[in-house]
Amino acid sequence: MAKTDLFDDELQETAQFFKALAHPARLQILKFLGSRATCFSGDITEVVPLGRTTVNQHVAELKKAGLIKGTAQGTKTNYCLNPEGIQRLNQLGVPFLNELDCKDCSTEKC
């Protein structure tokens, strides 16, 4: 049994999304794809200041998390946000972050 199995499925799924978001390159890829009205057909390395292999690894992590889709068309790949994945991220992530409300927090209490 993995230690993550000690936590409920929703927390595990939320953690996987946050893990996929845990790099600025991945956030930049998501923002770029989200800013477009259509899928991007081209080289993602044009919008991320990293090498091709590194960018491909970040794209793979976002695909694994279900946040983006990539489909090959000839020599190009079309990249799009995955609406179902983004919707699920919002369903899990927003309520989780809202639970971290710190209105009554003060550094004096720590």
Stockholm file with secondary structure:
# STOCKHOLM 1.0

chainA/1-110         MAKTDLFDDELQETAQFFKALAHPARLQILKFLGSRATCFSGDITEVVPLGRTTVNQHVAELKKAGLIKGTAQGTKTNYCLNPEGIQRLNQLGVPFLNELDCKDCSTEKC
#=GR chainA/1-110 SS CCGGGGSCHHHHHHHHHHHHTCSHHHHHHHHHHHTCSSCEESCGGGTSSSCHHHHHHHHHHHHHTTSEEEEEETTEEEEEECHHHHHHHHHHHHHHHHTTCCTTCCGGGC
#=GC SS_cons         CCGGGGSCHHHHHHHHHHHHTCSHHHHHHHHHHHTCSSCEESCGGGTSSSCHHHHHHHHHHHHHTTSEEEEEETTEEEEEECHHHHHHHHHHHHHHHHTTCCTTCCGGGC
//
